[in-house]
Amino acid sequence: MLKQGLSQKLLQKLSPQQIQLMKLIQLPVAMLEERIKQEIEENPALEEANNNNEEIYEADLPDNESPEDEYDEDGVLIDQPEITSIEDFDEYESLLSEDTPDYKLKTNNYSADDEEYQAPVVSSETFYENLIHQLGMLRLPDTWRIAGEYIIGNLDDDGYLRRDLESLSDDLLFTKNISISPSELEQVLRKVQQLDPPGIAARDLRECLLLQLLRRPQTPEVKLAIKILENHFDEFAKKHYEKLLDRLGIDEDTLKDVITEISQLNPKPGLQINTALDRDLSIIPDFIITINNDKLELTLNERNAPELNISREYKELLQAYKEGAKTNKSQKEALMFVKQKLDSAKWFIDAIQQRQQTLLITMSAIMNYQKEFFLTGDWTKLRPMILKDIADEVGLDISTISRVASNKYVQTPFGTFLLKELFSEGMTTSDGEEVSTKEIKKIMEQAIADENKSKPYTDDQLCKILNEKGYPLARRTVAKYREQLGIPVARLRKQL
């Protein structure tokens, strides 16, 4: 049986300006420049200003959003009300004056002597292009060359081939119409494994290390290392050195030489190419903190972001269409189009301004909260800090603070850090002092660095050391922190 009734719901709906602002806040400075250029391309009422040290004026566009207007999530007017008279546009009268100056995005407070940061443009072969280029220099049948390129395309970022040859053989048949058996594909793989860097296209760590050793001068240490990897890899990987000494009949010094030889190999050869290609890519900091007379100074890095004007040409169009819109329907439509573009331009400029203010306010609060860290660069001085701490400090929502901290970097005299690295949980020491978990991890790291490598600390021993220093941690917490630091267990850290 159907029933008809009334109900009330309380819904919170974000305005187009709020949605646009949230999107801009989340963008790092490297992407902000592209976003501004995109907006300039899409909105002819918005233009890049000339950097000519003109005086800066406030925006002269009015806020004229009406309740009847409908907008999409990017703040663009999608449904216009009918114009009944030209007086609907009287609020734009200030734009028609020739004396009205262009509006700019930000103050021009840089001197002519300031160095303008320019991000480097890097043009290099990718990891896969590099290998395919090398493959093209080998004399191979067309079928083998295509199969070799397919193998290269299936390598992961570490340079390993994780798929079996049977699957690759089937794929080549269905996607490339090439019939090649797994045994023949094995021969093609051997050709790919001859490429640089050594160890590329291996199917596991053992094969990767062996491929590198086989290219080295065959000294006694290298030959013994090959024997160990071929016949005793499990014992070597688990660092059961006593078993290796017994089964190989060698002394400890000889085993040390072999381990040294193997430790010089690259377990992830793909990263060797990727790192070389990315070496020149610079991180562009969003914030710059300097120390002047023991005081911290904060700067928002937006020198590469273009300054914006509302187009004078569109102001003149508004004046040109004003008279015709009184009687001409097409002129009314043109006038509505100009109005929409001017609205969108103003909203975008306002959103950029609000983004700057939000970022500065939030980063200022973080800087003051972590003052000792920024003055010294000492990670043990880092206070426990969560998003709510900063949100309460500046009176903004936690989600806004999260967007500010997302994918942004701060440059300090002690290095450039990802902003989210400064946030961490805290705990109370035995003395009642609240400390950051990052401080505890740094102490743990130092203890492991100073340990006797022939008898490394177990998690229980690390727990005891930290407890003696006043950090009441359980062993499982110590193990969790060690894993987060990427440090293996004691047995795998053991050295002869």
Disulfide bonds with the S-S distance in Angstrom:
none
